[in-house]
Amino acid sequence: MTKQNENKSISDAVSDFMQLESAGGILLLLAAIVAMLAANSPLSGWYDSLLDTPVSVQVGALAINKPLLLWINDGLMAVFFFLVGLEIKREVMEGELASFSQIILPGMGALGGMLVPAAIYAWFNWQDEMALDGWAIPVATDIAFALALLGVFGSRVPTALKVFLLTLAIFDDLAAIVIIALFYSGDLSLSALGIGAAALTLGIVMNRMGVSRPASYILLGIVLWIAVLKSGVHATLAGVLIAFCIPLRDGEGHSPLRELEHDLHRPVAFAILPIFAFANAGLALGGMSTGDLVHPVTLGVILGLFVGKPLGIILFVGLAVLLRLVQLPANMSWMQVLGAACACGIGFTMSLFIAGLAFEHGGGDYFSGDRLGILLGSILSAVAGYLLLHFSLPKTAHAS
């Protein structure tokens, strides 16, 4: 393959990826709208009953009994995190995270985009220990929605801005994984953890021995998922851990990791994430008052996403440039960076996921407050991001 053809194939792959994420974002939005309509209509009873439907799987003495909602959040979302793990490994080994100089700008932005929203939420809820558990809700970025917003402007968006947003979102995903592991795990079962550690060790050994069949890792991943589920650590982390075991290349130069990543993108974007959105975005608005809107949890999430995200990103990116750690790319303006930073305030999927973990043992007030805050904060962030990008991007196609 010639260098020109290789560059063309890479460009086509990036274009396909962006289009897929944009389409997924639109489907996510539709799923959330359907959930809201169902929760605020005569179908609300059916909607709640559907999510509360008990689903049981038993093999001998091993039994897993959960309502459908938790099968979606613990099971289907493990597949989503498996895909995230594949993307992170690829980026670290040969992508945008492979070089330290490439990650300073988005890395600093991601750091600010985590610290400032968390601080804003904590400031509003400092006196309420249970509400304070939700500090990580406005930290997350929904990559599908953020890329969908950027995709609206097509080739007007400079490549540097696309890479900045994508890399920043990957850092956010990494942070979310660490936060879930450290702060949202329950009482630990040492025996289940031991089985999980043995499964993970076997996955690493398989990688070192050159085992490249994805089916082998997927079967091992199911064992790891059950062990992690029973251990008290959140089960979705099993998806990330087994993804790190998948070899990037086999002995013949093929990439099992890339093939799996390619195969999973469509089912995750067009099935798993919309199902998750439908199951978690149904907020019943009946009986809500102004008090719900100004509840500290609601305000903390709204302002964390809408104000904290762009403020933290722009401040920390500005600090990196001021300290001459890195330069802003020549074809990327500060207004465009601010627009992308606002897009990162669309927390939706990951924010809903973390909210469910934070308040799964809490009261209904927190459940309604966090979801209301996520929806309003994400909508405001999307509108602000669209307007800033509309007025700051060139009016004609950008020469990438």
GIQUI-V984109 format. One record per run of one state. SS is the DSSP state (H for helix, E for strand, - for the rest). FROM is the first residue (numbers start at 0). TO is the last residue. If there is no record, write none. Layout:
ss from to
SS FROM TO
SS FROM TO
//
This chain:
ss from to
- 0 1
H 2 38
- 39 42
H 43 51
- 52 52
E 53 58
- 59 60
E 61 66
H 67 93
- 94 98
H 99 123
- 124 129
H 130 133
- 134 135
H 136 138
- 139 141
H 142 150
- 151 152
H 153 155
- 156 157
H 158 182
- 183 188
H 189 207
- 208 212
H 213 230
- 231 235
H 236 244
- 245 254
H 255 279
- 280 288
H 289 292
- 293 294
H 295 321
- 322 332
H 333 342
- 343 346
H 347 357
- 358 362
H 363 391
- 392 399
//
